[in-house]
Amino acid sequence: MDFAIPDELKMFVATVGQFREKELMPLEHDFLRNGGFPAGVRTELEERARRQGFWALDVPTEHGGQGMGALATCLVAEELFKHPAMFEFGGSPEPVLYAGNEDQRTRFLHPIIKEGRHCCYAFTEPGGGSDFAAIRTTAVPDGESWVINGTKTFISYADRADFVILFATTDRARGAHGITCFLVEKGTPGFSLSRPIPTMGDDWEPHELLFADCVVPDANRLGEVGEGWQLAAGQLTHGRLKIAAFQLGIAQRCIDIAVDWAKQRVTWGKPIAARQGVQWMLADSVTELDAARLLVYRAAWLADEGRPHENEAFMAKLYATEMAQRVTDRCLQILGGLGYSRELPIQSFYRQVRVWRIGHGTAEIHRWMIARNLLGLSSRD
Ligand SMILES: Cc1cc2nc3c(=O)[nH]c(=O)nc-3n(C[C@H](O)[C@H](O)[C@H](O)COP(=O)(O)OP(=O)(O)OC[C@H]3O[C@@H](n4cnc5c(N)ncnc54)[C@H](O)[C@@H]3O)c2cc1C
């Protein structure tokens, strides 16, 4: 397998690094002190990125994007996530929307790509997130419409979203195969954000959503009835790859800070970098980061080749998220008290990375899927 990164892609990623240095780094101190950006800053940053051409990078050209592919998307994510704001360039809708018909692409997909609108993605319910068959939000047909009732929880970016990509059951007896996807616009009667959910992550407050006799036209049903689970599976693979790439940037930044500090900090007459206890933490960290990088790039390369990569994405996300947890912890330890302080981003990364072992499939579910593929078991085993 050839992992060479084309020179033009390296040059592009270098310009993303310049954006991070120029636009994001000056905001880092206040971001860390305040545990987030003031309202409106993300939108302003997205606008600046857009003016510089950083927009809809991974969207296929037939949908009006730049069609840069999975490897480019991962490299860009890696570069941006060296900043703790976890900032992403805009204009990249959830790929599940590519499955829409022409009318849906005009009303939902294109406004994200062309006008900077936003959406959010709602699977998880108070009764569970891992098990699709546990979805209790119902969609019942009523003439040319559907009546939706239920609660979704932990929905990221719901406060910014112009519409929700909602998964509801249309046939409980069929479990995961009775799930259907709907696009529910903000302001639809019966749909509301009931409460924000504070989390241990900086600037990350998902919401609980309520649907009470919420009437959605059949024209807003995405895909076929009962096809929601299949639509979601492809979507989740795409998300897992990006999440795995985030960990690379986070770990690299923490290692860079720890290396600089280890060379400067002197105890008992020697820099701590000269102590084997510190060297081993750094050696393990950089080795694990490299291993994760190869897993991520391989999965992205397979995606760009149009080859199966679901299992590789499971492995990349599982390993990279656990790697990032270990690396942020070791680097924080090398910095001592300073690592724990809000003067530096390591503590922010240390808290943020915890979520990625939960969201988009927990580490346990990833292990289950990898083992199932290895053992040739069916989805019921
Ligand atoms: C900050 C944040 C943002 C989020 N954003 C979104 C979002 O935008 N949209 C969305 O839909 N959801 C979102 N989620 C929800 C997230 O996807 C779920 O938390 C996740 O899927 C796990 O579901 P759960 O929390 O219900 O845990 P559960 O599914 O109840 O699992 C609980 C524990 O049991 C383990 N477990 C469950 N089943 C098995 C099994 N068969 N074998 C072994 N172990 C098992 C799990 O690994 C986990 O450790 C977000 C969560 C957080 C914290």
The ligand as an ORCA input file, in Angstrom:
! r2SCAN-3c Opt
* xyz 0 1
  C     -20.496     15.442     24.074
  C     -21.366     14.458     23.370
  C     -21.858     14.752     22.106
  C     -22.711     13.850     21.471
  N     -23.251     14.210     20.245
  C     -24.185     13.395     19.686
  C     -24.876     13.799     18.488
  O     -24.599     14.857     17.900
  N     -25.862     12.995     17.995
  C     -26.191     11.808     18.597
  O     -27.083     11.133     18.104
  N     -25.559     11.392     19.739
  C     -24.575     12.162     20.295
  N     -23.948     11.772     21.443
  C     -24.335     10.521     22.080
  C     -23.329      9.398     21.856
  O     -23.336      9.009     20.503
  C     -23.746      8.250     22.807
  O     -23.438      8.687     24.128
  C     -23.020      6.961     22.481
  O     -23.475      6.423     21.257
  C     -23.214      5.897     23.572
  O     -24.555      5.764     23.897
  P     -25.027      5.857     25.433
  O     -24.398      7.056     26.039
  O     -26.484      5.764     25.444
  O     -24.368      4.598     26.111
  P     -24.987      3.117     26.101
  O     -25.288      2.687     24.721
  O     -26.074      3.043     27.102
  O     -23.738      2.299     26.651
  C     -23.303      2.415     28.009
  C     -22.039      1.573     28.200
  O     -22.310      0.199     27.907
  C     -21.422     -0.273     26.916
  N     -22.132     -1.230     26.062
  C     -23.354     -1.071     25.486
  N     -23.662     -2.146     24.750
  C     -22.612     -2.989     24.835
  C     -22.296     -4.263     24.273
  N     -23.161     -4.889     23.451
  N     -21.115     -4.843     24.584
  C     -20.240     -4.206     25.407
  N     -20.463     -3.002     25.955
  C     -21.621     -2.395     25.671
  C     -21.021      0.957     26.130
  O     -19.776      0.749     25.460
  C     -20.912      1.989     27.249
  O     -19.669      1.839     27.901
  C     -23.045     12.627     22.083
  C     -22.507     12.306     23.349
  C     -21.688     13.208     23.984
  C     -21.160     12.843     25.347
*
